[in-house]
Amino acid sequence: MVTITARTLSARLGGQVVVDDVSTSLAGGALVGIVGPNGAGKSSLVRALLGLIPSTGTIELDDVPLPSIRRADVARRIAYLPQGQTLHWPLTVERLVALGRLPHLAPFSTLSAADRDSVDRAMATADVAQLSGRTATELSGGERARVLLARALAVEAPVLVVDEPLASLDPAHQLEVMELLRAEARRGTLVLAVLHDLGMAMRYCDRLLLLDRGRLVADDVPARVLTPARLQQVYRIQAWFGSAGDTALVVPLQCSD
């Protein structure tokens, strides 16, 4: 099963420390949420783990140092959906999702029948098959977010990294995306998701990494990470904790400053 391991990982951007001495080991079969307030370093940690920004410390993918792995191989093994992507070209949804198969294609080759099956599966999973002939630049924000998620799913990589996958989505599609991510994890994928919604993180994630000012404050199951004391310390909020059946819930109530 796939693993990503970081040891004493640190990174600077613009002269500022954005990831500060983070060590963690992540394995397939889990939905791992990265949470923390704005500016905590969540996206920077993801980019450092993927080797997209300069860093110190060590990063290993399946016990192999990440810098020693060809970027083409990394692209086949880690699907990455960054936040806030802008679409510039008027591609159809089907063609845009098909871009997720590029890491598997030889130069100048075309999609095989197996590649097209992967595209169809990804669109069905992300609930965008009905949009296949639409022009992606003409979609609503929520539709576009789901199409971009489908492109990442089309890679069919053992690691799926998504940064703020719930942005622009209505409540129904937020729930569907979290169910989708949890299902991917149950199939053995390592799913790493940057999340702002603490309720969704508590409900769906198997494990949470809580960051504050670039440092890893807590790394455990959600109920042990999102405690009243930590929400006060890191988020400066008070929250209500409860449950609906077997589902644990947390609802921010007010700022505590």
ChimeraX commands (.cxc) that place a marker at each C-alpha (Angstrom):
marker #1 position 0.00,0.00,0.00 radius 0.5
marker #1 position 1.29,3.45,-0.95 radius 0.5
marker #1 position 3.00,5.62,1.67 radius 0.5
marker #1 position 4.23,9.21,1.85 radius 0.5
marker #1 position 6.66,10.03,4.64 radius 0.5
marker #1 position 8.01,13.42,5.65 radius 0.5
marker #1 position 10.77,13.96,8.20 radius 0.5
marker #1 position 11.61,17.41,9.60 radius 0.5
marker #1 position 10.07,19.01,6.51 radius 0.5
marker #1 position 10.41,22.80,6.34 radius 0.5
marker #1 position 9.79,25.33,3.58 radius 0.5
marker #1 position 10.09,29.07,3.05 radius 0.5
marker #1 position 8.25,31.30,0.59 radius 0.5
marker #1 position 9.15,34.95,0.19 radius 0.5
marker #1 position 11.57,34.66,3.09 radius 0.5
marker #1 position 8.81,33.48,5.45 radius 0.5
marker #1 position 8.63,30.03,7.03 radius 0.5
marker #1 position 5.41,28.38,5.76 radius 0.5
marker #1 position 6.15,24.78,6.81 radius 0.5
marker #1 position 8.05,24.37,10.04 radius 0.5
marker #1 position 9.69,21.04,10.96 radius 0.5
marker #1 position 6.78,18.75,10.04 radius 0.5
marker #1 position 7.17,14.99,10.36 radius 0.5
marker #1 position 4.40,12.57,9.45 radius 0.5
marker #1 position 3.76,9.28,7.67 radius 0.5
marker #1 position 0.67,8.75,5.51 radius 0.5
marker #1 position -0.56,5.41,4.17 radius 0.5
marker #1 position -3.13,4.31,1.63 radius 0.5
marker #1 position -6.64,3.40,2.63 radius 0.5
marker #1 position -7.26,6.58,4.63 radius 0.5
marker #1 position -8.90,9.96,4.08 radius 0.5
marker #1 position -6.51,12.39,5.77 radius 0.5
marker #1 position -7.64,15.97,6.26 radius 0.5
marker #1 position -5.29,18.92,6.62 radius 0.5
marker #1 position -6.95,21.63,8.70 radius 0.5
marker #1 position -5.97,24.90,10.31 radius 0.5
marker #1 position -6.78,28.62,10.11 radius 0.5
marker #1 position -6.00,30.82,7.13 radius 0.5
marker #1 position -2.25,31.15,6.69 radius 0.5
marker #1 position -1.50,28.03,8.73 radius 0.5
marker #1 position 0.49,26.48,5.87 radius 0.5
marker #1 position -1.99,23.85,4.66 radius 0.5
marker #1 position -1.51,24.38,0.93 radius 0.5
marker #1 position 2.21,24.95,1.42 radius 0.5
marker #1 position 2.53,21.61,3.21 radius 0.5
marker #1 position 0.79,19.85,0.33 radius 0.5
marker #1 position 3.03,21.54,-2.23 radius 0.5
marker #1 position 6.13,20.70,-0.21 radius 0.5
marker #1 position 5.06,17.04,0.09 radius 0.5
marker #1 position 4.68,16.92,-3.69 radius 0.5
marker #1 position 8.06,18.53,-4.30 radius 0.5
marker #1 position 6.50,21.61,-5.90 radius 0.5
marker #1 position 8.26,24.16,-3.69 radius 0.5
marker #1 position 11.83,24.13,-2.30 radius 0.5
marker #1 position 12.10,22.48,1.09 radius 0.5
marker #1 position 14.50,20.97,3.56 radius 0.5
marker #1 position 14.16,17.66,5.33 radius 0.5
marker #1 position 13.20,14.43,3.58 radius 0.5
marker #1 position 10.15,13.28,1.62 radius 0.5
marker #1 position 9.71,9.67,0.57 radius 0.5
marker #1 position 7.16,8.03,-1.68 radius 0.5
marker #1 position 7.01,4.31,-0.92 radius 0.5
marker #1 position 10.32,4.61,0.95 radius 0.5
marker #1 position 12.07,6.15,-2.08 radius 0.5
marker #1 position 13.31,9.77,-1.82 radius 0.5
marker #1 position 10.93,11.90,-3.85 radius 0.5
marker #1 position 13.67,13.91,-5.66 radius 0.5
marker #1 position 15.06,10.65,-7.09 radius 0.5
marker #1 position 11.75,9.71,-8.73 radius 0.5
marker #1 position 11.13,10.94,-12.27 radius 0.5
marker #1 position 8.43,13.60,-12.35 radius 0.5
marker #1 position 6.52,11.59,-14.95 radius 0.5
marker #1 position 6.38,8.68,-12.52 radius 0.5
marker #1 position 5.27,10.97,-9.70 radius 0.5
marker #1 position 2.48,12.30,-11.95 radius 0.5
marker #1 position 1.22,8.75,-12.49 radius 0.5
marker #1 position 1.30,7.94,-8.79 radius 0.5
marker #1 position -0.05,11.20,-7.31 radius 0.5
marker #1 position -3.08,13.02,-8.70 radius 0.5
marker #1 position -3.17,16.63,-7.53 radius 0.5
marker #1 position -6.06,19.08,-7.64 radius 0.5
marker #1 position -4.82,22.52,-6.48 radius 0.5
marker #1 position -7.19,25.18,-5.23 radius 0.5
marker #1 position -8.57,28.00,-7.34 radius 0.5
marker #1 position -7.72,26.69,-10.79 radius 0.5
marker #1 position -8.68,28.94,-13.70 radius 0.5
marker #1 position -9.73,27.50,-17.05 radius 0.5
marker #1 position -8.32,29.40,-20.03 radius 0.5
marker #1 position -9.18,27.15,-22.98 radius 0.5
marker #1 position -12.75,26.41,-24.17 radius 0.5
marker #1 position -12.41,22.63,-24.02 radius 0.5
marker #1 position -15.39,20.35,-23.68 radius 0.5
marker #1 position -15.79,18.73,-20.29 radius 0.5
marker #1 position -14.92,15.32,-21.73 radius 0.5
marker #1 position -11.67,16.62,-23.24 radius 0.5
marker #1 position -10.77,18.44,-20.04 radius 0.5
marker #1 position -11.28,15.32,-17.92 radius 0.5
marker #1 position -9.27,13.33,-20.47 radius 0.5
marker #1 position -6.25,15.49,-19.63 radius 0.5
marker #1 position -6.02,13.41,-16.48 radius 0.5
marker #1 position -4.76,10.54,-18.62 radius 0.5
marker #1 position -1.75,12.50,-19.93 radius 0.5
marker #1 position 0.70,11.03,-17.37 radius 0.5
marker #1 position -0.04,7.58,-18.82 radius 0.5
marker #1 position 0.39,8.51,-22.49 radius 0.5
marker #1 position 3.51,8.36,-24.61 radius 0.5
marker #1 position 4.36,11.55,-26.53 radius 0.5
marker #1 position 1.99,12.21,-29.47 radius 0.5
marker #1 position -0.13,9.16,-28.64 radius 0.5
marker #1 position -3.92,9.14,-28.42 radius 0.5
marker #1 position -6.31,7.79,-25.84 radius 0.5
marker #1 position -6.78,4.04,-25.83 radius 0.5
marker #1 position -10.08,2.32,-25.11 radius 0.5
marker #1 position -8.85,1.75,-21.54 radius 0.5
marker #1 position -8.07,5.46,-21.19 radius 0.5
marker #1 position -11.56,6.36,-22.38 radius 0.5
marker #1 position -13.02,3.94,-19.86 radius 0.5
marker #1 position -11.03,5.71,-17.13 radius 0.5
marker #1 position -12.41,9.08,-18.28 radius 0.5
marker #1 position -15.97,7.74,-18.29 radius 0.5
marker #1 position -15.55,6.30,-14.79 radius 0.5
marker #1 position -14.15,9.57,-13.47 radius 0.5
marker #1 position -16.99,11.64,-14.92 radius 0.5
marker #1 position -19.59,9.24,-13.53 radius 0.5
marker #1 position -17.95,9.24,-10.09 radius 0.5
marker #1 position -17.83,13.05,-9.96 radius 0.5
marker #1 position -21.40,13.30,-11.29 radius 0.5
marker #1 position -20.46,15.28,-14.40 radius 0.5
marker #1 position -21.19,12.74,-17.16 radius 0.5
marker #1 position -24.24,14.78,-18.17 radius 0.5
marker #1 position -21.93,17.75,-18.80 radius 0.5
marker #1 position -19.55,15.89,-21.14 radius 0.5
marker #1 position -20.39,17.96,-24.24 radius 0.5
marker #1 position -20.52,21.32,-22.46 radius 0.5
marker #1 position -17.74,23.89,-22.80 radius 0.5
marker #1 position -15.87,23.89,-19.49 radius 0.5
marker #1 position -15.30,27.66,-19.42 radius 0.5
marker #1 position -19.07,28.22,-19.51 radius 0.5
marker #1 position -19.85,26.11,-16.43 radius 0.5
marker #1 position -20.87,27.43,-13.05 radius 0.5
marker #1 position -18.29,27.48,-10.27 radius 0.5
marker #1 position -19.70,24.34,-8.68 radius 0.5
marker #1 position -19.88,22.45,-11.97 radius 0.5
marker #1 position -16.32,23.47,-12.80 radius 0.5
marker #1 position -15.09,22.28,-9.39 radius 0.5
marker #1 position -16.60,18.84,-9.95 radius 0.5
marker #1 position -15.18,18.62,-13.49 radius 0.5
marker #1 position -11.69,19.42,-12.21 radius 0.5
marker #1 position -12.12,16.76,-9.54 radius 0.5
marker #1 position -13.08,14.32,-12.29 radius 0.5
marker #1 position -9.86,15.20,-14.14 radius 0.5
marker #1 position -7.86,14.28,-11.02 radius 0.5
marker #1 position -9.83,11.05,-10.59 radius 0.5
marker #1 position -9.12,10.12,-14.22 radius 0.5
marker #1 position -5.43,9.72,-13.37 radius 0.5
marker #1 position -6.44,6.69,-11.25 radius 0.5
marker #1 position -3.38,7.23,-9.09 radius 0.5
marker #1 position -2.81,5.51,-5.73 radius 0.5
marker #1 position -2.56,8.98,-4.12 radius 0.5
marker #1 position -5.19,11.69,-4.54 radius 0.5
marker #1 position -4.41,15.15,-3.17 radius 0.5
marker #1 position -7.17,17.77,-3.25 radius 0.5
marker #1 position -6.87,21.34,-1.98 radius 0.5
marker #1 position -10.19,22.83,-0.84 radius 0.5
marker #1 position -12.36,20.43,-2.89 radius 0.5
marker #1 position -15.58,21.82,-1.35 radius 0.5
marker #1 position -15.10,25.41,-2.53 radius 0.5
marker #1 position -18.03,26.71,-4.65 radius 0.5
marker #1 position -20.14,23.62,-3.99 radius 0.5
marker #1 position -23.67,23.65,-2.61 radius 0.5
marker #1 position -24.38,21.53,0.52 radius 0.5
marker #1 position -25.61,18.51,-1.45 radius 0.5
marker #1 position -22.52,18.38,-3.63 radius 0.5
marker #1 position -20.26,18.99,-0.64 radius 0.5
marker #1 position -21.69,15.86,0.96 radius 0.5
marker #1 position -21.36,13.95,-2.31 radius 0.5
marker #1 position -17.71,14.95,-2.72 radius 0.5
marker #1 position -16.87,13.93,0.85 radius 0.5
marker #1 position -18.62,10.60,0.31 radius 0.5
marker #1 position -16.65,10.20,-2.92 radius 0.5
marker #1 position -13.33,10.92,-1.21 radius 0.5
marker #1 position -14.12,8.50,1.60 radius 0.5
marker #1 position -15.06,5.82,-0.94 radius 0.5
marker #1 position -11.76,6.37,-2.77 radius 0.5
marker #1 position -9.93,5.85,0.52 radius 0.5
marker #1 position -11.89,2.67,1.20 radius 0.5
marker #1 position -10.63,1.34,-2.15 radius 0.5
marker #1 position -7.07,1.72,-0.87 radius 0.5
marker #1 position -6.21,5.18,-2.18 radius 0.5
marker #1 position -4.37,7.61,0.05 radius 0.5
marker #1 position -6.61,10.69,-0.06 radius 0.5
marker #1 position -5.15,13.91,1.32 radius 0.5
marker #1 position -7.61,16.82,1.50 radius 0.5
marker #1 position -7.13,20.42,2.61 radius 0.5
marker #1 position -10.38,21.37,4.34 radius 0.5
marker #1 position -11.83,24.47,5.99 radius 0.5
marker #1 position -15.12,22.93,7.07 radius 0.5
marker #1 position -14.46,21.45,10.51 radius 0.5
marker #1 position -17.81,19.66,10.52 radius 0.5
marker #1 position -16.97,17.81,7.31 radius 0.5
marker #1 position -13.47,17.05,8.61 radius 0.5
marker #1 position -14.86,15.62,11.84 radius 0.5
marker #1 position -17.51,13.58,10.06 radius 0.5
marker #1 position -15.62,12.08,7.14 radius 0.5
marker #1 position -11.88,12.01,7.78 radius 0.5
marker #1 position -10.06,9.05,9.26 radius 0.5
marker #1 position -7.26,11.28,10.46 radius 0.5
marker #1 position -6.48,14.98,10.71 radius 0.5
marker #1 position -3.29,17.00,10.56 radius 0.5
marker #1 position -3.86,20.30,12.38 radius 0.5
marker #1 position -1.47,23.09,11.40 radius 0.5
marker #1 position -0.85,26.45,13.03 radius 0.5
marker #1 position 1.73,28.92,11.69 radius 0.5
marker #1 position 3.41,26.17,9.71 radius 0.5
marker #1 position 3.80,23.74,12.60 radius 0.5
marker #1 position 2.01,20.43,13.08 radius 0.5
marker #1 position -0.03,20.93,16.26 radius 0.5
marker #1 position -1.87,17.60,16.26 radius 0.5
marker #1 position -1.98,14.41,14.16 radius 0.5
marker #1 position -4.65,11.91,15.21 radius 0.5
marker #1 position -8.24,10.82,14.69 radius 0.5
marker #1 position -10.62,13.80,14.36 radius 0.5
marker #1 position -12.15,13.53,17.84 radius 0.5
marker #1 position -8.71,13.82,19.41 radius 0.5
marker #1 position -7.61,16.69,17.19 radius 0.5
marker #1 position -10.70,18.91,17.19 radius 0.5
marker #1 position -11.05,19.39,20.91 radius 0.5
marker #1 position -12.45,22.50,22.65 radius 0.5
marker #1 position -8.98,23.39,23.90 radius 0.5
marker #1 position -7.37,23.14,20.47 radius 0.5
marker #1 position -10.13,25.08,18.75 radius 0.5
marker #1 position -9.61,27.81,21.33 radius 0.5
marker #1 position -5.82,27.69,20.96 radius 0.5
marker #1 position -5.56,27.49,17.17 radius 0.5
marker #1 position -8.79,28.94,15.76 radius 0.5
marker #1 position -9.71,31.23,18.67 radius 0.5
marker #1 position -13.29,29.94,18.62 radius 0.5
marker #1 position -15.77,28.15,20.81 radius 0.5
marker #1 position -17.75,25.31,19.30 radius 0.5
marker #1 position -20.64,22.95,19.98 radius 0.5
marker #1 position -19.82,19.24,20.00 radius 0.5
marker #1 position -22.49,16.60,19.64 radius 0.5
marker #1 position -23.69,13.73,17.48 radius 0.5
marker #1 position -26.48,12.61,15.20 radius 0.5
marker #1 position -26.72,8.88,15.62 radius 0.5
marker #1 position -23.19,7.58,15.12 radius 0.5
marker #1 position -22.02,10.77,13.38 radius 0.5
marker #1 position -19.83,13.10,15.44 radius 0.5
marker #1 position -20.53,16.78,14.87 radius 0.5
marker #1 position -18.72,20.03,15.59 radius 0.5
marker #1 position -20.27,23.46,14.92 radius 0.5
marker #1 position -18.31,26.70,15.45 radius 0.5
marker #1 position -20.37,29.05,17.59 radius 0.5
marker #1 position -18.43,32.22,18.27 radius 0.5
marker #1 position -15.02,33.81,18.40 radius 0.5
marker #1 position -13.48,33.56,21.83 radius 0.5
marker #1 position -11.24,36.63,21.70 radius 0.5
marker link #1:1,2 radius 0.2
marker link #1:2,3 radius 0.2
marker link #1:3,4 radius 0.2
marker link #1:4,5 radius 0.2
marker link #1:5,6 radius 0.2
marker link #1:6,7 radius 0.2
marker link #1:7,8 radius 0.2
marker link #1:8,9 radius 0.2
marker link #1:9,10 radius 0.2
marker link #1:10,11 radius 0.2
marker link #1:11,12 radius 0.2
marker link #1:12,13 radius 0.2
marker link #1:13,14 radius 0.2
marker link #1:14,15 radius 0.2
marker link #1:15,16 radius 0.2
marker link #1:16,17 radius 0.2
marker link #1:17,18 radius 0.2
marker link #1:18,19 radius 0.2
marker link #1:19,20 radius 0.2
marker link #1:20,21 radius 0.2
marker link #1:21,22 radius 0.2
marker link #1:22,23 radius 0.2
marker link #1:23,24 radius 0.2
marker link #1:24,25 radius 0.2
marker link #1:25,26 radius 0.2
marker link #1:26,27 radius 0.2
marker link #1:27,28 radius 0.2
marker link #1:28,29 radius 0.2
marker link #1:29,30 radius 0.2
marker link #1:30,31 radius 0.2
marker link #1:31,32 radius 0.2
marker link #1:32,33 radius 0.2
marker link #1:33,34 radius 0.2
marker link #1:34,35 radius 0.2
marker link #1:35,36 radius 0.2
marker link #1:36,37 radius 0.2
marker link #1:37,38 radius 0.2
marker link #1:38,39 radius 0.2
marker link #1:39,40 radius 0.2
marker link #1:40,41 radius 0.2
marker link #1:41,42 radius 0.2
marker link #1:42,43 radius 0.2
marker link #1:43,44 radius 0.2
marker link #1:44,45 radius 0.2
marker link #1:45,46 radius 0.2
marker link #1:46,47 radius 0.2
marker link #1:47,48 radius 0.2
marker link #1:48,49 radius 0.2
marker link #1:49,50 radius 0.2
marker link #1:50,51 radius 0.2
marker link #1:51,52 radius 0.2
marker link #1:52,53 radius 0.2
marker link #1:53,54 radius 0.2
marker link #1:54,55 radius 0.2
marker link #1:55,56 radius 0.2
marker link #1:56,57 radius 0.2
marker link #1:57,58 radius 0.2
marker link #1:58,59 radius 0.2
marker link #1:59,60 radius 0.2
marker link #1:60,61 radius 0.2
marker link #1:61,62 radius 0.2
marker link #1:62,63 radius 0.2
marker link #1:63,64 radius 0.2
marker link #1:64,65 radius 0.2
marker link #1:65,66 radius 0.2
marker link #1:66,67 radius 0.2
marker link #1:67,68 radius 0.2
marker link #1:68,69 radius 0.2
marker link #1:69,70 radius 0.2
marker link #1:70,71 radius 0.2
marker link #1:71,72 radius 0.2
marker link #1:72,73 radius 0.2
marker link #1:73,74 radius 0.2
marker link #1:74,75 radius 0.2
marker link #1:75,76 radius 0.2
marker link #1:76,77 radius 0.2
marker link #1:77,78 radius 0.2
marker link #1:78,79 radius 0.2
marker link #1:79,80 radius 0.2
marker link #1:80,81 radius 0.2
marker link #1:81,82 radius 0.2
marker link #1:82,83 radius 0.2
marker link #1:83,84 radius 0.2
marker link #1:84,85 radius 0.2
marker link #1:85,86 radius 0.2
marker link #1:86,87 radius 0.2
marker link #1:87,88 radius 0.2
marker link #1:88,89 radius 0.2
marker link #1:89,90 radius 0.2
marker link #1:90,91 radius 0.2
marker link #1:91,92 radius 0.2
marker link #1:92,93 radius 0.2
marker link #1:93,94 radius 0.2
marker link #1:94,95 radius 0.2
marker link #1:95,96 radius 0.2
marker link #1:96,97 radius 0.2
marker link #1:97,98 radius 0.2
marker link #1:98,99 radius 0.2
marker link #1:99,100 radius 0.2
marker link #1:100,101 radius 0.2
marker link #1:101,102 radius 0.2
marker link #1:102,103 radius 0.2
marker link #1:103,104 radius 0.2
marker link #1:104,105 radius 0.2
marker link #1:105,106 radius 0.2
marker link #1:106,107 radius 0.2
marker link #1:107,108 radius 0.2
marker link #1:108,109 radius 0.2
marker link #1:109,110 radius 0.2
marker link #1:110,111 radius 0.2
marker link #1:111,112 radius 0.2
marker link #1:112,113 radius 0.2
marker link #1:113,114 radius 0.2
marker link #1:114,115 radius 0.2
marker link #1:115,116 radius 0.2
marker link #1:116,117 radius 0.2
marker link #1:117,118 radius 0.2
marker link #1:118,119 radius 0.2
marker link #1:119,120 radius 0.2
marker link #1:120,121 radius 0.2
marker link #1:121,122 radius 0.2
marker link #1:122,123 radius 0.2
marker link #1:123,124 radius 0.2
marker link #1:124,125 radius 0.2
marker link #1:125,126 radius 0.2
marker link #1:126,127 radius 0.2
marker link #1:127,128 radius 0.2
marker link #1:128,129 radius 0.2
marker link #1:129,130 radius 0.2
marker link #1:130,131 radius 0.2
marker link #1:131,132 radius 0.2
marker link #1:132,133 radius 0.2
marker link #1:133,134 radius 0.2
marker link #1:134,135 radius 0.2
marker link #1:135,136 radius 0.2
marker link #1:136,137 radius 0.2
marker link #1:137,138 radius 0.2
marker link #1:138,139 radius 0.2
marker link #1:139,140 radius 0.2
marker link #1:140,141 radius 0.2
marker link #1:141,142 radius 0.2
marker link #1:142,143 radius 0.2
marker link #1:143,144 radius 0.2
marker link #1:144,145 radius 0.2
marker link #1:145,146 radius 0.2
marker link #1:146,147 radius 0.2
marker link #1:147,148 radius 0.2
marker link #1:148,149 radius 0.2
marker link #1:149,150 radius 0.2
marker link #1:150,151 radius 0.2
marker link #1:151,152 radius 0.2
marker link #1:152,153 radius 0.2
marker link #1:153,154 radius 0.2
marker link #1:154,155 radius 0.2
marker link #1:155,156 radius 0.2
marker link #1:156,157 radius 0.2
marker link #1:157,158 radius 0.2
marker link #1:158,159 radius 0.2
marker link #1:159,160 radius 0.2
marker link #1:160,161 radius 0.2
marker link #1:161,162 radius 0.2
marker link #1:162,163 radius 0.2
marker link #1:163,164 radius 0.2
marker link #1:164,165 radius 0.2
marker link #1:165,166 radius 0.2
marker link #1:166,167 radius 0.2
marker link #1:167,168 radius 0.2
marker link #1:168,169 radius 0.2
marker link #1:169,170 radius 0.2
marker link #1:170,171 radius 0.2
marker link #1:171,172 radius 0.2
marker link #1:172,173 radius 0.2
marker link #1:173,174 radius 0.2
marker link #1:174,175 radius 0.2
marker link #1:175,176 radius 0.2
marker link #1:176,177 radius 0.2
marker link #1:177,178 radius 0.2
marker link #1:178,179 radius 0.2
marker link #1:179,180 radius 0.2
marker link #1:180,181 radius 0.2
marker link #1:181,182 radius 0.2
marker link #1:182,183 radius 0.2
marker link #1:183,184 radius 0.2
marker link #1:184,185 radius 0.2
marker link #1:185,186 radius 0.2
marker link #1:186,187 radius 0.2
marker link #1:187,188 radius 0.2
marker link #1:188,189 radius 0.2
marker link #1:189,190 radius 0.2
marker link #1:190,191 radius 0.2
marker link #1:191,192 radius 0.2
marker link #1:192,193 radius 0.2
marker link #1:193,194 radius 0.2
marker link #1:194,195 radius 0.2
marker link #1:195,196 radius 0.2
marker link #1:196,197 radius 0.2
marker link #1:197,198 radius 0.2
marker link #1:198,199 radius 0.2
marker link #1:199,200 radius 0.2
marker link #1:200,201 radius 0.2
marker link #1:201,202 radius 0.2
marker link #1:202,203 radius 0.2
marker link #1:203,204 radius 0.2
marker link #1:204,205 radius 0.2
marker link #1:205,206 radius 0.2
marker link #1:206,207 radius 0.2
marker link #1:207,208 radius 0.2
marker link #1:208,209 radius 0.2
marker link #1:209,210 radius 0.2
marker link #1:210,211 radius 0.2
marker link #1:211,212 radius 0.2
marker link #1:212,213 radius 0.2
marker link #1:213,214 radius 0.2
marker link #1:214,215 radius 0.2
marker link #1:215,216 radius 0.2
marker link #1:216,217 radius 0.2
marker link #1:217,218 radius 0.2
marker link #1:218,219 radius 0.2
marker link #1:219,220 radius 0.2
marker link #1:220,221 radius 0.2
marker link #1:221,222 radius 0.2
marker link #1:222,223 radius 0.2
marker link #1:223,224 radius 0.2
marker link #1:224,225 radius 0.2
marker link #1:225,226 radius 0.2
marker link #1:226,227 radius 0.2
marker link #1:227,228 radius 0.2
marker link #1:228,229 radius 0.2
marker link #1:229,230 radius 0.2
marker link #1:230,231 radius 0.2
marker link #1:231,232 radius 0.2
marker link #1:232,233 radius 0.2
marker link #1:233,234 radius 0.2
marker link #1:234,235 radius 0.2
marker link #1:235,236 radius 0.2
marker link #1:236,237 radius 0.2
marker link #1:237,238 radius 0.2
marker link #1:238,239 radius 0.2
marker link #1:239,240 radius 0.2
marker link #1:240,241 radius 0.2
marker link #1:241,242 radius 0.2
marker link #1:242,243 radius 0.2
marker link #1:243,244 radius 0.2
marker link #1:244,245 radius 0.2
marker link #1:245,246 radius 0.2
marker link #1:246,247 radius 0.2
marker link #1:247,248 radius 0.2
marker link #1:248,249 radius 0.2
marker link #1:249,250 radius 0.2
marker link #1:250,251 radius 0.2
marker link #1:251,252 radius 0.2
marker link #1:252,253 radius 0.2
marker link #1:253,254 radius 0.2
marker link #1:254,255 radius 0.2
marker link #1:255,256 radius 0.2
marker link #1:256,257 radius 0.2
view
